[in-house]
Amino acid sequence: MKHKVDLNCDMGESFGAYKMGNDEEILDYVTSANIACGFHAGDPATMRKTVKLALEKNVGIGAHPGLQDLVGFGRRNIALSPQEAYDLTIYQIGALSGFVKAEGGHLQHVKAHGALYNMAVRDAALSEAIAEAVYKIDPELVLFGLSGSEIITAGEKIGLRTANEVFSDRTYQPDGSLTPRTQSNALITEPQIAIEQVIRMVKENKVATVKGGDAELQAETICIHGDGIHALDFAIQISKSLKRAGIEIVKVSEFV
């Protein structure tokens, strides 16, 4: 059996006057880019530059809407209603899609960021609001969400294509959720352990949990984080390791 998976990375999370981290180099090793839309990070100049780079390297472009929280990088829980979630999702997708259209490209997907993403994992009403916003902008867009989460359910229910997402550098709870970043064991810092976890998730649809035993999941797109010190090295390692394991790395829109 030939396994296929998309490799995605959060990008454009800096500001116009500053170098965009390793974004340009990492784009050589991923198939999808989640571009910040200005609420948790990024600005118009950075959005334009990142969109152009992604198009030049034939990488699928996704809007990465987050909570309006630059200081907290969109990782602090902020109470909001489903209507507010719908509005901020529409607003941010619209902003990024303007740049994509201006550069002659098309938007491939939407992936919520940070706290908004994690809040939607268990909140059906919030997930339905995000899915509705995506669908009303373009029903052909792919909606990313944590494997088996409420946002995947909401996307499927409204008629969107969905991509079950797994994380290479995060640990998992028995229910398949991510270990909160506030806990000391939330992150995997050893590249080989992260790579072994990813390959097992893709091939066996299982992941070892922090409490022992396995959680079942589906791996259609793998998130790697582009803001770490060793982000580029890790992107190279994981790309090569997946290919060596017989796993094909393909844009998510080509197989979901």
PESULVEN-V987136 format. One record per helix or strand. SS is the DSSP state (a for helix, b for strand). FROM is the first residue (numbers start at 1). TO is the last residue. If there is no record, write none. Layout:
ss & from & to
SS & FROM & TO
SS & FROM & TO
//
This chain:
ss & from & to
b & 3 & 11
a & 23 & 26
b & 32 & 36
a & 44 & 56
b & 60 & 64
a & 82 & 102
b & 109 & 110
a & 114 & 122
a & 124 & 137
b & 142 & 146
a & 150 & 158
b & 161 & 167
b & 170 & 170
b & 172 & 172
b & 178 & 178
b & 187 & 187
a & 191 & 204
b & 206 & 209
b & 214 & 216
b & 221 & 224
a & 231 & 244
b & 247 & 249
a & 252 & 254
//
